[in-house]
């Protein structure tokens, strides 16, 4: 009824002209470059707690120096939440003094949108362009579009867009492939740039090793990146080996970018076997953000040796 930013999508059905209204809902999983100042973290989180917005997840980590939110709502509600959280982050996060284990190029580093119901991918992309344009205009932060929102001939994957990080580009004119899709042609002096767009569902999953030596986590991540092109069980998996000094943990940090084709349990088992070959094992795992019901059901089915388990059986 209210267009792209509205909460209802209505259509006429059949000759009787019956109006059928379907709620539209988008998932947003923004990552912010702050994992140490809890006042800033909670102010950003509070900025998205609007009527109609459901917050699914909030986590932060000192060593990554990063926080992750996951929330959903109508396009209008999500757009407002993103802008309000952006205002807080740009005001309070200064990348000139920021250090952390996780790659980043901005205070509001990446803002993914995932259509959930009542909205097509094409409609979600159009929505993301509107939000990106307004975000850049109001916050004076350059915005790069990524994944399904990226324009033809432009970089679309997150590692390429974030290559070099804030330090490599601050103060420099952004030209050619580094030219932003919206906003100024230079990084914001303290807030850097933001990467925004519609992506497919993914699973962000960390595996902490029993042995704290970071070279083991890096070796496992390197093996995974090498084998993912030839091993179907690792399709679409991105991996980093990280050292978290305050927790004294070596971590294999994963993004499973094709959860429909890649079983989380099999990936965990691969990491476990690699860890054991190096004389260690997995001590603990962490789910960051959200996981889809189908992905969760497949992982449980594998772990329980119950191949006939259906997502509908999980209530």
ABEGO torsion letter per residue (X at the ends): XAEAABABBBBBBEAAGBBBBBBBBBBBBBBBBBAABAAAAAAAAAAABBBGBBBABBBBBAAAGBBBBBBBEBAAAAAAAAAAAAAAAAAABBAAABBBABBBABABABBBBBBABGBBAAAAAAAAAAAAAAAAAAAGBBBBBBEAABBBGBBABAAAAABGEAAAABGBBBBEAABBABEBABBBAAAEBBBBEBBBBBBBBBBBBABABAAAAAAAAAAAAAAAAABAAABGBBBBBBBBAAAGBBBBBBBBABAAABBAAAAAAAAAAAAAAAGBBBABBBBBEBBBAAAAAAAAAAAAGBAABBAAABX
